[in-house]
C-alpha cells in the first residue's frame, strides 16, 4: 500500500484503483475526441469568416444540448452533462474567436 492511502479497506482501495484506471482510459479517449471536436470548430470558424457569420449560433447550441441530454439517461446526469456542455460550448466559441483573431492578424501582413 502506498503511504498516502490509509491502512485497512485493502479490497476497497484495490477496487478504487481499478475504477481510477478506467477513468484514465476514458480521459484518454475524451482528450482525443475533444481535440477532434476543436478541429471541427476551427474548420467551422474558417467557413464563418468567409460567410461573414457570427461565431455564436444560439439555435445550434440548443440543438447540441438537446442531442446530448436526450442520451443522458438520468435527471442527475442530465444536469451535470448540461453544465459540462455549457463549458464545452463556451470554450468552443473562445477557440473560434482566438482562431479568427489569429487569421485576421495573418491576413493584415
Ligand atoms: O455549429 C457551429 O456553428 C459552431 O460554431 C460549433 C459550436 C459547437 O461547438 O458545437 C460552437 C459555437 C456555436 O455557437 C455553435 C456550435
Backbone and ligand atoms as CSV (ligand in chain L), in Angstrom:
chain,resi,resn,atom,element,x,y,z
A,1,UNK,N,N,0.848,-1.208,0.000
A,1,UNK,CA,C,0.000,0.000,0.000
A,1,UNK,C,C,0.884,1.261,0.000
A,2,UNK,N,N,0.540,2.272,-0.786
A,2,UNK,CA,C,1.352,3.493,-0.819
A,2,UNK,C,C,1.114,4.315,0.451
A,3,UNK,N,N,2.035,5.223,0.733
A,3,UNK,CA,C,1.970,5.965,2.004
A,3,UNK,C,C,0.769,6.904,2.087
A,4,UNK,N,N,0.231,7.347,0.918
A,4,UNK,CA,C,-0.882,8.304,1.003
A,4,UNK,C,C,-2.250,7.611,1.050
A,5,UNK,N,N,-2.276,6.290,1.211
A,5,UNK,CA,C,-3.572,5.618,1.366
A,5,UNK,C,C,-3.690,5.118,2.802
A,6,UNK,N,N,-4.811,5.431,3.460
A,6,UNK,CA,C,-4.983,4.973,4.834
A,6,UNK,C,C,-4.979,3.445,4.892
A,7,UNK,N,N,-4.486,2.880,6.025
A,7,UNK,CA,C,-4.441,1.416,6.119
A,7,UNK,C,C,-5.853,0.873,6.358
A,8,UNK,N,N,-6.028,-0.403,6.060
A,8,UNK,CA,C,-7.359,-1.012,6.149
A,8,UNK,C,C,-8.084,-0.852,4.833
A,9,UNK,N,N,-9.214,-1.558,4.675
A,9,UNK,CA,C,-10.016,-1.462,3.443
A,9,UNK,C,C,-9.199,-1.755,2.189
A,10,UNK,N,N,-8.290,-2.738,2.302
A,10,UNK,CA,C,-7.415,-3.019,1.146
A,10,UNK,C,C,-8.224,-3.372,-0.114
A,11,UNK,N,N,-9.282,-4.184,0.075
A,11,UNK,CA,C,-10.080,-4.600,-1.089
A,11,UNK,C,C,-10.718,-3.384,-1.752
A,12,UNK,N,N,-11.214,-2.479,-0.915
A,12,UNK,CA,C,-11.862,-1.273,-1.472
A,12,UNK,C,C,-10.829,-0.403,-2.196
A,13,UNK,N,N,-9.627,-0.292,-1.594
A,13,UNK,CA,C,-8.593,0.519,-2.263
A,13,UNK,C,C,-8.217,-0.080,-3.607
A,14,UNK,N,N,-8.171,-1.423,-3.648
A,14,UNK,CA,C,-7.835,-2.072,-4.920
A,14,UNK,C,C,-8.919,-1.811,-5.962
A,15,UNK,N,N,-10.186,-1.908,-5.501
A,15,UNK,CA,C,-11.283,-1.673,-6.451
A,15,UNK,C,C,-11.277,-0.222,-6.926
A,16,UNK,N,N,-11.037,0.688,-5.955
A,16,UNK,CA,C,-10.978,2.121,-6.312
A,16,UNK,C,C,-9.901,2.361,-7.376
A,17,UNK,N,N,-8.761,1.666,-7.196
A,17,UNK,CA,C,-7.671,1.809,-8.157
A,17,UNK,C,C,-8.100,1.339,-9.552
A,18,UNK,N,N,-8.896,0.275,-9.603
A,18,UNK,CA,C,-9.398,-0.220,-10.894
A,18,UNK,C,C,-10.293,0.828,-11.562
A,19,UNK,N,N,-11.177,1.434,-10.763
A,19,UNK,CA,C,-12.070,2.474,-11.321
A,19,UNK,C,C,-11.252,3.664,-11.809
A,20,UNK,N,N,-10.176,3.991,-11.041
A,20,UNK,CA,C,-9.327,5.119,-11.481
A,20,UNK,C,C,-8.634,4.804,-12.797
A,21,UNK,N,N,-8.234,3.539,-12.965
A,21,UNK,CA,C,-7.590,3.143,-14.242
A,21,UNK,C,C,-8.603,3.305,-15.379
A,22,UNK,N,N,-9.859,2.953,-15.090
A,22,UNK,CA,C,-10.909,3.092,-16.118
A,22,UNK,C,C,-11.103,4.581,-16.456
A,23,UNK,N,N,-11.114,5.417,-15.408
A,23,UNK,CA,C,-11.247,6.866,-15.647
A,23,UNK,C,C,-10.072,7.381,-16.488
A,24,UNK,N,N,-8.854,6.893,-16.215
A,24,UNK,CA,C,-7.691,7.324,-17.007
A,24,UNK,C,C,-7.867,6.956,-18.481
A,25,UNK,N,N,-8.404,5.758,-18.735
A,25,UNK,CA,C,-8.631,5.341,-20.128
A,25,UNK,C,C,-9.688,6.221,-20.795
A,26,UNK,N,N,-10.772,6.481,-20.033
A,26,UNK,CA,C,-11.839,7.344,-20.572
A,26,UNK,C,C,-11.282,8.738,-20.860
A,27,UNK,N,N,-10.451,9.249,-19.946
A,27,UNK,CA,C,-9.868,10.583,-20.156
A,27,UNK,C,C,-9.009,10.623,-21.420
A,28,UNK,N,N,-8.298,9.512,-21.680
A,28,UNK,CA,C,-7.504,9.415,-22.916
A,28,UNK,C,C,-8.411,9.568,-24.133
A,29,UNK,N,N,-9.513,8.821,-24.131
A,29,UNK,CA,C,-10.447,8.870,-25.269
A,29,UNK,C,C,-11.093,10.248,-25.372
A,30,UNK,N,N,-11.496,10.793,-24.194
A,30,UNK,CA,C,-12.156,12.106,-24.192
A,30,UNK,C,C,-11.221,13.189,-24.737
A,31,UNK,N,N,-9.957,13.126,-24.333
A,31,UNK,CA,C,-9.000,14.127,-24.794
A,31,UNK,C,C,-8.891,14.092,-26.312
A,32,UNK,N,N,-8.801,12.875,-26.864
A,32,UNK,CA,C,-8.698,12.742,-28.325
A,32,UNK,C,C,-9.973,13.268,-28.988
A,33,UNK,N,N,-11.133,12.902,-28.438
A,33,UNK,CA,C,-12.403,13.322,-29.051
A,33,UNK,C,C,-12.617,14.829,-28.929
A,34,UNK,N,N,-12.278,15.380,-27.760
A,34,UNK,CA,C,-12.457,16.829,-27.589
A,34,UNK,C,C,-11.501,17.596,-28.505
A,35,UNK,N,N,-10.296,17.036,-28.694
A,35,UNK,CA,C,-9.347,17.651,-29.633
A,35,UNK,C,C,-9.923,17.642,-31.043
A,36,UNK,N,N,-10.528,16.512,-31.415
A,36,UNK,CA,C,-11.160,16.390,-32.737
A,36,UNK,C,C,-12.318,17.380,-32.869
A,37,UNK,N,N,-13.077,17.525,-31.765
A,37,UNK,CA,C,-14.209,18.468,-31.760
A,37,UNK,C,C,-13.694,19.890,-32.008
A,38,UNK,N,N,-12.553,20.221,-31.366
A,38,UNK,CA,C,-11.975,21.556,-31.569
A,38,UNK,C,C,-11.490,21.736,-33.009
A,39,UNK,N,N,-10.968,20.645,-33.618
A,39,UNK,CA,C,-10.574,20.736,-35.038
A,39,UNK,C,C,-11.787,21.086,-35.907
A,40,UNK,N,N,-12.946,20.455,-35.578
A,40,UNK,CA,C,-14.182,20.772,-36.328
A,40,UNK,C,C,-14.550,22.236,-36.122
A,41,UNK,N,N,-14.460,22.700,-34.869
A,41,UNK,CA,C,-14.807,24.101,-34.570
A,41,UNK,C,C,-13.910,25.049,-35.363
A,42,UNK,N,N,-12.631,24.667,-35.517
A,42,UNK,CA,C,-11.706,25.517,-36.281
A,42,UNK,C,C,-12.111,25.587,-37.754
A,43,UNK,N,N,-12.482,24.430,-38.309
A,43,UNK,CA,C,-12.932,24.406,-39.712
A,43,UNK,C,C,-14.190,25.277,-39.870
A,44,UNK,N,N,-15.115,25.159,-38.899
A,44,UNK,CA,C,-16.346,25.956,-38.951
A,44,UNK,C,C,-16.005,27.436,-38.867
A,45,UNK,N,N,-15.016,27.759,-38.023
A,45,UNK,CA,C,-14.618,29.156,-37.856
A,45,UNK,C,C,-14.132,29.745,-39.181
A,46,UNK,N,N,-13.336,28.949,-39.909
A,46,UNK,CA,C,-12.827,29.415,-41.202
A,46,UNK,C,C,-13.992,29.664,-42.165
A,47,UNK,N,N,-14.957,28.744,-42.176
A,47,UNK,CA,C,-16.120,28.910,-43.067
A,47,UNK,C,C,-16.929,30.144,-42.686
A,48,UNK,N,N,-17.124,30.347,-41.360
A,48,UNK,CA,C,-17.906,31.507,-40.916
A,48,UNK,C,C,-17.223,32.814,-41.291
A,49,UNK,N,N,-15.868,32.810,-41.263
A,49,UNK,CA,C,-15.144,34.024,-41.662
A,49,UNK,C,C,-15.453,34.375,-43.105
A,50,UNK,N,N,-15.436,33.345,-43.970
A,50,UNK,CA,C,-15.732,33.562,-45.401
A,50,UNK,C,C,-17.172,34.030,-45.582
A,51,UNK,N,N,-18.089,33.400,-44.791
A,51,UNK,CA,C,-19.519,33.688,-44.953
A,51,UNK,C,C,-19.954,34.956,-44.218
A,52,UNK,N,N,-19.085,35.489,-43.375
A,52,UNK,CA,C,-19.452,36.642,-42.547
A,52,UNK,C,C,-20.474,36.278,-41.473
A,53,UNK,N,N,-20.451,35.017,-41.024
A,53,UNK,CA,C,-21.407,34.571,-39.996
A,53,UNK,C,C,-20.801,34.741,-38.597
A,54,UNK,N,N,-21.705,34.929,-37.606
A,54,UNK,CA,C,-21.275,35.084,-36.209
A,54,UNK,C,C,-20.749,33.762,-35.665
A,55,UNK,N,N,-19.796,33.854,-34.725
A,55,UNK,CA,C,-19.332,32.650,-34.019
A,55,UNK,C,C,-20.495,32.062,-33.223
A,56,UNK,N,N,-21.169,32.897,-32.458
A,56,UNK,CA,C,-22.268,32.422,-31.606
A,56,UNK,C,C,-23.498,32.086,-32.445
A,57,UNK,N,N,-23.955,30.845,-32.332
A,57,UNK,CA,C,-25.156,30.381,-33.040
A,57,UNK,C,C,-26.082,29.761,-31.992
A,58,UNK,N,N,-26.917,30.588,-31.327
A,58,UNK,CA,C,-27.716,30.097,-30.199
A,58,UNK,C,C,-28.615,28.909,-30.546
A,59,UNK,N,N,-29.223,28.924,-31.727
A,59,UNK,CA,C,-30.125,27.815,-32.092
A,59,UNK,C,C,-29.362,26.498,-32.216
A,60,UNK,N,N,-28.192,26.569,-32.818
A,60,UNK,CA,C,-27.361,25.360,-32.962
A,60,UNK,C,C,-26.916,24.853,-31.571
A,61,UNK,N,N,-26.592,25.788,-30.673
A,61,UNK,CA,C,-26.178,25.376,-29.327
A,61,UNK,C,C,-27.328,24.665,-28.600
A,62,UNK,N,N,-28.557,25.161,-28.809
A,62,UNK,CA,C,-29.726,24.493,-28.208
A,62,UNK,C,C,-29.837,23.071,-28.742
A,63,UNK,N,N,-29.616,22.936,-30.064
A,63,UNK,CA,C,-29.711,21.619,-30.703
A,63,UNK,C,C,-28.629,20.668,-30.146
A,64,UNK,N,N,-27.404,21.189,-29.989
A,64,UNK,CA,C,-26.307,20.364,-29.450
A,64,UNK,C,C,-26.670,19.883,-28.044
A,65,UNK,N,N,-27.140,20.803,-27.204
A,65,UNK,CA,C,-27.523,20.450,-25.832
A,65,UNK,C,C,-28.659,19.422,-25.823
A,66,UNK,N,N,-29.630,19.652,-26.695
A,66,UNK,CA,C,-30.760,18.730,-26.802
A,66,UNK,C,C,-30.281,17.316,-27.157
A,67,UNK,N,N,-29.378,17.232,-28.150
A,67,UNK,CA,C,-28.846,15.926,-28.584
A,67,UNK,C,C,-28.149,15.214,-27.429
A,68,UNK,N,N,-27.392,15.986,-26.646
A,68,UNK,CA,C,-26.648,15.403,-25.523
A,68,UNK,C,C,-27.614,14.937,-24.433
A,69,UNK,N,N,-28.565,15.790,-24.080
A,69,UNK,CA,C,-29.453,15.481,-22.949
A,69,UNK,C,C,-30.393,14.320,-23.260
A,70,UNK,N,N,-30.675,14.152,-24.535
A,70,UNK,CA,C,-31.508,13.026,-24.969
A,70,UNK,C,C,-30.881,11.680,-24.588
A,71,UNK,N,N,-29.525,11.680,-24.537
A,71,UNK,CA,C,-28.808,10.432,-24.263
A,71,UNK,C,C,-28.329,10.340,-22.821
A,72,UNK,N,N,-28.694,11.305,-21.990
A,72,UNK,CA,C,-28.105,11.393,-20.643
A,72,UNK,C,C,-28.503,10.237,-19.729
A,73,UNK,N,N,-29.717,9.743,-19.832
A,73,UNK,CA,C,-30.119,8.607,-19.008
A,73,UNK,C,C,-30.897,8.987,-17.762
A,74,UNK,N,N,-30.298,9.756,-16.867
A,74,UNK,CA,C,-30.996,10.132,-15.629
A,74,UNK,C,C,-31.019,11.657,-15.485
A,75,UNK,N,N,-31.918,12.123,-14.572
A,75,UNK,CA,C,-32.034,13.570,-14.300
A,75,UNK,C,C,-30.705,14.147,-13.804
A,76,UNK,N,N,-30.064,13.380,-12.891
A,76,UNK,CA,C,-28.798,13.848,-12.297
A,76,UNK,C,C,-27.725,13.988,-13.378
A,77,UNK,N,N,-27.632,12.953,-14.229
A,77,UNK,CA,C,-26.628,13.016,-15.298
A,77,UNK,C,C,-26.962,14.147,-16.260
A,78,UNK,N,N,-28.267,14.352,-16.507
A,78,UNK,CA,C,-28.710,15.422,-17.396
A,78,UNK,C,C,-28.203,16.780,-16.910
A,79,UNK,N,N,-28.409,17.039,-15.613
A,79,UNK,CA,C,-27.974,18.322,-15.038
A,79,UNK,C,C,-26.470,18.493,-15.185
A,80,UNK,N,N,-25.729,17.428,-14.846
A,80,UNK,CA,C,-24.271,17.523,-14.876
A,80,UNK,C,C,-23.771,17.661,-16.315
A,81,UNK,N,N,-24.346,16.858,-17.232
A,81,UNK,CA,C,-23.911,16.940,-18.626
A,81,UNK,C,C,-24.245,18.301,-19.236
A,82,UNK,N,N,-25.386,18.875,-18.813
A,82,UNK,CA,C,-25.735,20.214,-19.314
A,82,UNK,C,C,-24.648,21.210,-18.889
A,83,UNK,N,N,-24.204,21.122,-17.633
A,83,UNK,CA,C,-23.138,22.031,-17.159
A,83,UNK,C,C,-21.842,21.804,-17.928
A,84,UNK,N,N,-21.489,20.525,-18.111
A,84,UNK,CA,C,-20.255,20.212,-18.841
A,84,UNK,C,C,-20.344,20.765,-20.265
A,85,UNK,N,N,-21.494,20.575,-20.907
A,85,UNK,CA,C,-21.630,21.017,-22.299
A,85,UNK,C,C,-21.684,22.530,-22.435
A,86,UNK,N,N,-22.220,23.210,-21.403
A,86,UNK,CA,C,-22.175,24.682,-21.452
A,86,UNK,C,C,-20.716,25.139,-21.476
A,87,UNK,N,N,-19.870,24.477,-20.688
A,87,UNK,CA,C,-18.434,24.806,-20.690
A,87,UNK,C,C,-17.811,24.470,-22.044
A,88,UNK,N,N,-18.142,23.288,-22.581
A,88,UNK,CA,C,-17.568,22.888,-23.876
A,88,UNK,C,C,-17.940,23.895,-24.957
A,89,UNK,N,N,-19.214,24.321,-24.959
A,89,UNK,CA,C,-19.659,25.267,-25.993
A,89,UNK,C,C,-18.998,26.624,-25.812
A,90,UNK,N,N,-18.863,27.059,-24.556
A,90,UNK,CA,C,-18.204,28.348,-24.310
A,90,UNK,C,C,-16.743,28.291,-24.774
A,91,UNK,N,N,-16.065,27.186,-24.442
A,91,UNK,CA,C,-14.661,27.055,-24.853
A,91,UNK,C,C,-14.549,26.940,-26.376
A,92,UNK,N,N,-15.523,26.300,-27.000
A,92,UNK,CA,C,-15.526,26.171,-28.455
A,92,UNK,C,C,-15.636,27.562,-29.103
A,93,UNK,N,N,-16.508,28.395,-28.504
A,93,UNK,CA,C,-16.638,29.775,-29.014
A,93,UNK,C,C,-15.347,30.554,-28.824
A,94,UNK,N,N,-14.735,30.434,-27.619
A,94,UNK,CA,C,-13.473,31.144,-27.350
A,94,UNK,C,C,-12.383,30.683,-28.320
A,95,UNK,N,N,-12.362,29.381,-28.585
A,95,UNK,CA,C,-11.386,28.798,-29.520
A,95,UNK,C,C,-11.575,29.407,-30.915
A,96,UNK,N,N,-12.851,29.544,-31.331
A,96,UNK,CA,C,-13.131,30.116,-32.649
A,96,UNK,C,C,-12.751,31.588,-32.714
A,97,UNK,N,N,-13.032,32.328,-31.606
A,97,UNK,CA,C,-12.632,33.747,-31.588
A,97,UNK,C,C,-11.105,33.880,-31.676
A,98,UNK,N,N,-10.394,33.027,-30.936
A,98,UNK,CA,C,-8.920,33.069,-30.970
A,98,UNK,C,C,-8.427,32.764,-32.379
A,99,UNK,N,N,-9.060,31.775,-33.030
A,99,UNK,CA,C,-8.665,31.437,-34.411
A,99,UNK,C,C,-8.893,32.633,-35.331
A,100,UNK,N,N,-10.070,33.275,-35.172
A,100,UNK,CA,C,-10.419,34.435,-36.008
A,100,UNK,C,C,-9.399,35.561,-35.846
A,101,UNK,N,N,-9.028,35.806,-34.568
A,101,UNK,CA,C,-8.049,36.875,-34.308
A,101,UNK,C,C,-6.710,36.557,-34.953
A,102,UNK,N,N,-6.292,35.280,-34.825
A,102,UNK,CA,C,-5.017,34.881,-35.444
A,102,UNK,C,C,-5.110,35.022,-36.959
A,103,UNK,N,N,-6.200,34.538,-37.549
A,103,UNK,CA,C,-6.372,34.592,-39.014
A,103,UNK,C,C,-6.416,36.044,-39.474
A,104,UNK,N,N,-7.118,36.896,-38.701
A,104,UNK,CA,C,-7.218,38.326,-39.038
A,104,UNK,C,C,-5.857,38.981,-39.043
A,105,UNK,N,N,-5.039,38.651,-38.038
A,105,UNK,CA,C,-3.697,39.238,-37.953
A,105,UNK,C,C,-2.813,38.775,-39.105
A,106,UNK,N,N,-2.981,37.501,-39.496
A,106,UNK,CA,C,-2.158,36.962,-40.588
A,106,UNK,C,C,-2.498,37.668,-41.895
A,107,UNK,N,N,-3.815,37.875,-42.132
A,107,UNK,CA,C,-4.231,38.481,-43.401
A,107,UNK,C,C,-3.802,39.933,-43.541
A,108,UNK,N,N,-3.613,40.625,-42.367
A,108,UNK,CA,C,-3.206,42.039,-42.440
A,108,UNK,C,C,-1.779,42.195,-42.983
A,109,UNK,N,N,-0.921,41.146,-42.785
A,109,UNK,CA,C,0.510,41.275,-43.167
A,109,UNK,C,C,0.724,41.287,-44.676
L,1,LIG,O1,O,-22.118,24.875,-35.219
L,1,LIG,C1,C,-21.489,25.943,-35.156
L,1,LIG,O2,O,-21.845,26.964,-35.781
L,1,LIG,C2,C,-20.288,26.041,-34.333
L,1,LIG,O3,O,-19.606,27.037,-34.365
L,1,LIG,C3,C,-19.941,24.939,-33.390
L,1,LIG,C4,C,-20.479,25.227,-31.991
L,1,LIG,C5,C,-20.123,23.942,-31.170
L,1,LIG,O4,O,-19.057,23.925,-30.562
L,1,LIG,O5,O,-20.907,22.984,-31.215
L,1,LIG,C6,C,-19.790,26.410,-31.415
L,1,LIG,C7,C,-20.354,27.646,-31.386
L,1,LIG,C8,C,-21.714,27.929,-31.841
L,1,LIG,O6,O,-22.377,28.848,-31.031
L,1,LIG,C9,C,-22.488,26.690,-32.046
L,1,LIG,C10,C,-21.926,25.443,-32.043
